[in-house]
């Protein structure tokens, strides 16, 4: 006979952070439910490295900080993500997570694309500090951007070549730089 169904125990921020501190596997938290994260491809890692390398001098010059993959972003009391890259220019002192990024970048893959395009887009746009959200494809030279303009969000697309805007840093990166050393 099977075990009786038990109600799902949802985690609050404190329980989630304690669990993550002890876990050998990273988890994102969606409305109190933890989801284990998969590893990334070579292309994904190279793209994140290229973005970090290209943006870091500009972030430092503006007094901002860049966080790559291992820093959590708290979007609500029961939802935390690990963005591939985020730029934080405002005071955001919590050592385990950030709440006020001005730019978030996610690198798309087969396993993350749907979540990055729907769930994360919807949730990230609710962050008052966020000025831009970039989706960088790891399978082709394609970058999509969502940019806050007052009360509305504007969409931009770059394919093949071009120069991508990085709001809050006042800088642009070429697709050549973003995809340097990446076979797509």
Buried (B, 14 or more C-beta within 10 A) or exposed (E): EEEEEEEEEEBEBEBBBEEBEEEEEBBBBBEBBBEEBEEBBEBBBBBBBBBBEBBBEBBEEBEBBBBBBEBBBBBBEBBBBBBBBBBBBEEBEEEEBBBBBBBBBBBBBEEBBEBBBEBBBEBBEEBEBBBBBBBBBBBEBBBBBBBBEEEEBEEBEBEEEBEBBBBBBEBEBBBEBBBBEBEE
